[in-house]
Amino acid sequence: MSKKKKTSKFTSDGIDQLAKDKPVVYKIFDKNNNNIYTGIAKRGRVNNRLKEHLPGGKDPIPGGVKVHIDQKPSIEKAKKSESLIIKKSKPKHNKQGK
């Protein structure tokens, strides 16, 4: 099974360009290319979840300019990957200890 990775601008139009047919782990980066937030989204919910992080959304992440997704075969694998990324990179907008 090939995994698709994709990077796009952290805008509504950019988010619409991302793959959405599998669960994903996503990272939001700032202008200095620092990972400032890592999260997961279920298949079919990728666009909606990411748009919640845009300014004016219900869970905004300030300073995001780019988003990168990594598709996973299951939501369980996405959760495991998310946890490892948060532990390793400690993004400033994630609650630590997750």
RAMO-V414664 format. One record per residue. RES is the residue in one small letter. D_LAST is the distance of its C-alpha to the last C-alpha in Angstrom with 1 decimal. Layout:
RES,D_LAST
RES,D_LAST
//
This chain:
m,28.6
s,28.2
k,24.9
k,25.4
k,23.7
k,24.7
t,24.4
s,25.9
k,26.4
f,23.8
t,26.5
s,27.4
d,30.0
g,27.8
i,25.2
d,28.1
q,29.0
l,25.8
a,25.8
k,24.5
d,25.8
k,22.7
p,18.9
v,17.4
v,14.6
y,15.5
k,15.4
i,17.1
f,19.3
d,21.4
k,25.1
n,24.5
n,22.5
n,19.3
n,16.0
i,14.9
y,12.4
t,11.0
g,10.9
i,12.7
a,15.9
k,18.2
r,21.7
g,23.9
r,21.3
v,20.5
n,23.0
n,22.2
r,18.4
l,19.2
k,22.0
e,19.9
h,18.5
l,22.1
p,23.9
g,25.0
g,22.4
k,20.3
d,17.0
p,18.7
i,17.4
p,20.2
g,21.8
g,20.9
v,23.9
k,22.9
v,20.6
h,20.2
i,19.5
d,19.3
q,20.6
k,19.4
p,21.6
s,19.2
i,16.1
e,14.8
k,15.4
a,13.8
k,10.4
k,10.9
s,12.0
e,9.3
s,6.7
l,9.6
i,10.6
i,7.6
k,8.0
k,11.7
s,12.5
k,10.2
p,11.5
k,12.8
h,12.0
n,8.2
k,6.4
q,5.5
g,3.8
k,0.0
//
